[in-house]
Amino acid sequence: MVGRGSSASASTVSYRAAIVIHLASEALPVLPQAWVDQVADGGLIVAPLPIAAVSNMTVVATIRVSGGEPVVEAVATGGYIEASVLPKPDLDLPGRLHTGARTTLERLLQAAHTEPYGGGEVDWPSWRTFAATLADDRLTMAGLTPNLWAIGHTAATTAAVIQQDGTILADRPNSPPLTILHGWLKQWEQAGRPAPETYTPALVRADEGYGGWDLRLSR
């Protein structure tokens, strides 16, 4: 399967294995029911799936279909390149931003406070996965510098993130999101910087409108 491949009128052929390559303009929010329906009993699906409702928060999941039900056998670091109708100078960054995201981005680009992370080099796959499992609706992913992602926390008028190079940026030194980000980083260090493969994956039935499963990771 290439792209969404999630049409309910999909082929009647049952595949023993399906490697799904996203070429869509946005991530699929779920593992679609149609994918499961197209895989023979005992067959495998290998696909990048979101672990949080934030850009670039994905893992590659290996899923076995048994008795019509999907079960995750393994997850690994990986994702997809988000397509865009306009040229993208950086293929890793989202092709479009909603108004709130643009406001946050502008706030961070004018960050009045920067500091180096004191915990050493940031293991990005570990930190990204840990942050996703926090399930915080203020979790933010941003691209402020070419080839560097940043993860952090945003509020209505404040924001703070840590970049892949270990630089922490915030709108001001006493920013509430900065305090929250420091707390998250402390929790991550105390957890031993867990690798994505060490989390327990589970597929949870999504809201009725989607017709599929959400991927969740826990420890």
C-alpha positions as CSV (number, residue, x, y, z in Angstrom):
1,M,0.0,0.0,0.0
2,V,1.2,3.5,-0.8
3,G,-0.3,6.6,0.8
4,R,-3.5,6.4,2.8
5,G,-4.8,3.1,1.2
6,S,-7.7,3.4,3.7
7,S,-10.6,3.3,1.4
8,A,-13.4,1.0,2.5
9,S,-13.8,-0.1,-1.1
10,A,-10.2,-1.5,-1.1
11,S,-9.1,-4.5,-3.1
12,T,-10.6,-7.9,-2.2
13,V,-7.0,-9.3,-2.3
14,S,-5.7,-10.3,1.1
15,Y,-2.0,-9.4,1.5
16,R,0.4,-11.5,3.7
17,A,2.3,-8.3,4.4
18,A,1.9,-4.6,3.8
19,I,4.6,-1.9,4.1
20,V,2.8,1.4,4.1
21,I,4.6,4.5,2.8
22,H,2.9,7.8,3.7
23,L,2.8,10.3,0.8
24,A,-0.2,12.2,2.3
25,S,-0.4,15.9,3.2
26,E,-0.9,14.9,6.8
27,A,-0.4,11.9,9.1
28,L,-3.2,9.4,9.4
29,P,-4.6,9.8,12.9
30,V,-5.1,6.0,13.3
31,L,-4.4,2.6,11.9
32,P,-7.3,2.3,9.4
33,Q,-9.8,-0.6,9.6
34,A,-9.4,-1.0,5.8
35,W,-5.7,-1.8,6.2
36,V,-6.5,-4.6,8.6
37,D,-9.2,-5.8,6.4
38,Q,-6.8,-6.1,3.5
39,V,-4.2,-8.2,5.3
40,A,-4.6,-12.0,5.5
41,D,-4.8,-13.7,8.9
42,G,-1.3,-13.9,10.4
43,G,-0.1,-11.2,8.0
44,L,2.0,-8.1,8.9
45,I,1.6,-4.4,8.5
46,V,4.6,-2.1,8.9
47,A,3.7,1.5,9.0
48,P,4.6,4.9,10.6
49,L,1.9,5.8,13.1
50,P,1.4,8.9,15.3
51,I,2.0,8.5,19.1
52,A,0.8,12.1,19.8
53,A,-1.3,14.7,18.0
54,V,1.9,16.7,17.1
55,S,3.9,16.8,13.9
56,N,6.8,14.4,13.7
57,M,5.7,12.4,16.7
58,T,5.7,9.0,15.1
59,V,7.2,5.5,15.4
60,V,7.3,2.7,12.9
61,A,5.0,-0.1,14.1
62,T,5.1,-3.8,13.1
63,I,1.6,-5.1,13.5
64,R,0.3,-8.6,13.1
65,V,-3.3,-9.3,12.2
66,S,-4.8,-12.3,13.9
67,G,-8.5,-13.1,13.7
68,G,-9.2,-9.7,12.2
69,E,-7.6,-7.9,15.1
70,P,-4.3,-6.0,14.9
71,V,-1.6,-6.5,17.6
72,V,1.6,-4.5,17.8
73,E,4.7,-6.8,17.9
74,A,7.3,-4.0,17.9
75,V,8.0,-0.3,17.5
76,A,11.1,1.4,16.2
77,T,12.3,5.0,15.6
78,G,11.0,6.3,12.2
79,G,8.4,8.3,10.4
80,Y,7.5,9.8,7.1
81,I,8.1,13.0,5.1
82,E,5.0,15.2,5.1
83,A,4.0,16.3,1.6
84,S,3.0,19.9,0.7
85,V,1.5,21.6,-2.3
86,L,4.3,24.2,-2.0
87,P,8.0,23.6,-2.2
88,K,9.6,22.9,1.2
89,P,13.2,24.0,1.9
90,D,13.4,21.6,4.8
91,L,11.7,18.2,4.2
92,D,11.5,17.4,7.9
93,L,9.3,20.4,8.7
94,P,5.5,20.5,8.4
95,G,4.1,21.8,5.1
96,R,1.6,24.1,6.8
97,L,0.9,25.7,10.2
98,H,-2.4,26.7,11.7
99,T,-2.7,30.2,13.2
100,G,-1.9,29.1,16.8
101,A,1.2,27.3,15.6
102,R,2.4,30.3,13.7
103,T,1.9,32.5,16.8
104,T,3.9,30.1,18.9
105,L,6.6,29.9,16.3
106,E,7.0,33.7,16.1
107,R,7.1,33.9,19.9
108,L,9.9,31.3,20.0
109,L,11.9,32.9,17.2
110,Q,12.0,36.1,19.3
111,A,13.0,34.1,22.4
112,A,14.3,36.5,25.1
113,H,15.8,33.6,27.1
114,T,18.2,30.9,26.0
115,E,20.2,28.4,28.0
116,P,22.2,25.2,27.4
117,Y,20.8,21.9,28.6
118,G,22.8,20.8,31.5
119,G,22.2,17.1,31.1
120,G,24.6,16.5,28.2
121,E,23.8,15.5,24.6
122,V,20.1,15.0,24.0
123,D,19.1,11.5,22.8
124,W,16.4,12.8,20.4
125,P,14.5,9.6,19.7
126,S,14.3,8.8,23.4
127,W,13.3,12.3,24.4
128,R,10.7,12.7,21.6
129,T,9.1,9.4,22.5
130,F,9.1,10.2,26.2
131,A,7.5,13.6,25.6
132,A,4.8,12.0,23.4
133,T,3.8,9.6,26.2
134,L,3.2,12.5,28.6
135,A,-0.1,13.0,26.8
136,D,-0.1,16.8,27.5
137,D,-2.3,18.8,25.2
138,R,0.2,21.7,25.5
139,L,3.0,19.6,24.0
140,T,4.7,21.4,21.1
141,M,7.0,20.5,18.2
142,A,8.7,23.3,16.3
143,G,11.4,23.8,13.7
144,L,13.2,27.1,14.6
145,T,16.5,26.3,13.0
146,P,17.2,24.4,9.7
147,N,17.6,20.7,10.4
148,L,16.8,21.1,14.1
149,W,13.5,20.1,15.7
150,A,12.5,21.5,19.1
151,I,10.1,20.0,21.7
152,G,8.5,21.8,24.6
153,H,5.4,23.3,26.2
154,T,3.2,26.2,25.2
155,A,0.5,28.2,26.9
156,A,-1.7,31.0,25.7
157,T,1.0,33.7,25.7
158,T,4.2,31.8,26.7
159,A,6.4,29.0,25.3
160,A,9.6,27.0,26.0
161,V,11.3,24.3,24.0
162,I,14.6,22.4,23.8
163,Q,16.2,21.9,20.4
164,Q,18.0,18.8,19.2
165,D,21.4,20.6,19.8
166,G,20.5,21.0,23.5
167,T,19.6,24.7,23.4
168,I,16.6,25.7,25.5
169,L,14.6,28.7,24.3
170,A,11.8,30.5,26.1
171,D,9.9,33.8,25.9
172,R,11.4,34.9,29.2
173,P,13.5,33.4,32.1
174,N,10.5,33.0,34.4
175,S,8.2,31.5,31.7
176,P,5.8,28.9,33.2
177,P,6.3,26.6,30.2
178,L,10.1,26.7,31.0
179,T,9.4,25.4,34.5
180,I,7.3,22.6,33.0
181,L,9.9,21.8,30.4
182,H,12.6,21.5,33.1
183,G,10.3,19.2,35.0
184,W,9.7,17.0,31.9
185,L,13.5,16.8,31.3
186,K,14.1,15.8,34.9
187,Q,11.5,13.0,34.6
188,W,13.1,11.8,31.4
189,E,16.5,11.6,33.0
190,Q,15.1,9.9,36.1
191,A,13.5,7.3,33.8
192,G,16.9,6.5,32.4
193,R,16.3,8.0,28.9
194,P,14.3,5.0,27.7
195,A,14.6,3.9,24.1
196,P,11.4,3.9,22.0
197,E,11.7,0.1,21.7
198,T,11.4,-0.3,25.5
199,Y,7.8,1.0,25.7
200,T,4.8,-1.2,25.7
201,P,2.7,-0.5,22.6
202,A,-1.1,-1.0,22.4
203,L,-3.8,-0.3,19.9
204,V,-6.9,1.4,21.2
205,R,-10.1,1.7,19.2
206,A,-10.4,5.2,17.9
207,D,-13.4,7.4,18.0
208,E,-16.2,6.1,15.8
209,G,-15.6,8.7,13.0
210,Y,-12.1,7.4,12.2
211,G,-12.8,3.6,12.0
212,G,-9.5,2.3,13.2
213,W,-7.1,2.2,16.1
214,D,-4.9,4.7,17.9
215,L,-1.4,3.7,18.8
216,R,-0.4,4.3,22.5
217,L,2.9,3.7,24.2
218,S,3.3,3.2,28.0
219,R,5.9,2.1,30.5
